[in-house]
Amino acid sequence: MDQMPVKMEHLLHELSVLPLSEGAGFSLTNYMFWLIIAVVMVLVFFVAASRKVKLVPSGIGNMAEAGVDFVRNSICVDVIGPEGKKYFPFLGTIFFFVLFNNLLGNIPPALPGTGTVGTTFTWAIIVFIVYNAIGIKKLGFFKYIGSLVPKGTPWWLSWLLFLIELISHLLRPFTLGVRLFANMYAGHIMLGVFAAFAGIFIEQLSPASIAIVPLSVVMQIALRVFELLVAVLQAYIFTILTAVYIGGALEAGSH
């Protein structure tokens, strides 16, 4: 068991952002490499799905249509309303970008592009800018800011509610980015820990390894399945929260 700290250090190193190549003002990291691969996979997936459009799609076309229909109707329309359809390109891009990165990260030795705060915080900041821009465009800057305080609020309570709502809005990029990053990074830590345990017991060749190694393998399989569910769920949560924020910006000033 003395090898465990060494293996954990190696695991944390492998999950760190490491440069693969360096150029003039640009460095390609391990996470960036797999992020690019995920983006290419998204493009290939939709290009292949749209090459032979059929009235009744099948295969990859059916998968693409089901995914698009889910985001457009179950997220855009159900959360925002009929007006939500025009925000499908933005929400669809977020969903499939996050989904493909999350899923790719479950295929060794790939890493999820969403496993770094750089990626998740960038998207969270983009979401923050977009939904606030939508609200400002609809109401104007001052009216949108004023909508943070519900109508009919007593003047003596208005400043406190305004401060609370403002802080809540400013924290949204942080909570949105941390939630996705933490879930994807923590999952790989757990997988690495069980793999490390298995490796230690195999190296020791002790009687205990007869029971521990199979258990570790079973846990690896169970965690892989769980991580697949988490990958899909986190893409859904990130996208639906974005839709909620957009819907809230569109409804600002009406209450």
Secondary structure by P-SEA (a helix, b strand, c coil): ccaaaaaaaaaaaaaccccccccccccccaaaaaaaaaaaaaaaaaaaaaccccccccaaaaaaaaaaaaaaccccccccccccccaaaaaaaaaaaaaaaaaaaacccbbbccccaaaaaaaaaaaaaaaaaaaaaaccaaaaaaccccccccccaaaaaaaaaaaaaaaaaaaaaaaaaaaaaaaaaaaaaaaaaaaaaaaacccccccaaaaaaaaaaaaaaaaaaaaaaaaaaaaaaaaaaaaaaaacccc
